[in-house]
Amino acid sequence: MANSPQSKKRARQADVRLTVNKARRSRIRTFIRKVEEAIATGDKTAAQSALHTAQPELMRGVTKGVYHKNTAARKMSRLSARVNAIG
């Protein structure tokens, strides 16, 4: 339990960051899921457009500290490879 005023403030800030980051992570997962659903239907144009909308969201997660840079790059690489494989 936080006792000093500084530790109480840090605990409050941690709670706020947790909720904000949880919302950001959920939003990014939604965009990724839209790409995967478009891939599952086999519609290449829809998958490409979903990928182009998901990419800035994923990179925004990197700048906000939700994801590591390499994690986001790996996710984008794998998604784009799957989109390109639709043919």
C-alpha positions in Angstrom: 0.0 0.0 0.0 1.3 3.5 -0.9 2.1 5.6 2.1 3.9 8.7 1.1 2.2 11.4 -1.1 4.6 10.6 -3.9 3.9 6.9 -3.9 0.2 7.6 -3.8 0.5 9.9 -6.8 2.5 7.3 -8.7 -0.1 4.6 -7.9 -2.8 6.9 -9.3 -0.7 7.6 -12.4 -0.1 3.9 -12.9 -3.9 3.2 -12.8 -4.5 5.9 -15.4 -1.7 4.6 -17.7 -3.1 1.1 -17.3 -6.6 2.1 -18.5 -5.2 4.2 -21.4 -2.8 1.5 -22.5 -5.5 -1.2 -22.3 -7.8 0.9 -24.5 -5.0 1.5 -27.0 -4.1 -2.2 -27.1 -7.7 -3.2 -27.6 -8.1 -0.7 -30.5 -5.0 -2.0 -32.2 -6.2 -5.6 -31.8 -9.5 -4.6 -33.4 -7.7 -3.2 -36.4 -5.6 -6.4 -36.7 -8.7 -8.6 -36.4 -10.3 -6.7 -39.2 -7.3 -7.5 -41.4 -7.4 -11.1 -40.4 -11.2 -11.3 -41.2 -10.6 -9.8 -44.6 -7.8 -12.4 -45.2 -10.2 -15.2 -44.2 -12.8 -14.1 -46.7 -10.2 -14.1 -49.5 -10.9 -10.5 -50.6 -7.5 -9.1 -51.5 -8.6 -5.5 -51.9 -10.5 -5.4 -48.6 -7.5 -7.0 -46.9 -5.1 -4.4 -48.4 -7.3 -1.5 -47.3 -7.7 -3.0 -43.8 -4.0 -3.4 -43.7 -3.4 0.2 -44.7 -5.7 1.4 -42.0 -4.1 -0.9 -39.4 -0.5 0.0 -40.0 -0.6 3.6 -38.6 -2.6 2.4 -35.6 0.1 -0.2 -34.9 2.9 2.3 -35.3 1.1 4.7 -33.1 1.1 2.0 -30.4 4.9 1.9 -30.8 5.2 5.7 -30.2 2.9 5.6 -27.2 4.9 2.7 -25.6 2.2 0.0 -25.9 4.3 -2.2 -28.2 8.0 -2.6 -28.9 9.1 -1.4 -32.3 10.2 -4.9 -33.4 7.0 -6.5 -32.2 5.0 -4.1 -34.4 7.3 -4.6 -37.3 6.9 -8.4 -37.0 3.1 -8.1 -36.8 3.0 -5.9 -39.9 5.4 -8.1 -41.8 3.4 -11.3 -41.1 0.1 -9.6 -41.9 1.4 -8.1 -45.2 2.8 -11.5 -46.2 -0.5 -13.1 -45.6 -2.3 -10.4 -47.6 0.1 -10.7 -50.5 -0.3 -14.5 -50.5 -4.0 -14.2 -51.2 -3.4 -13.9 -55.0 
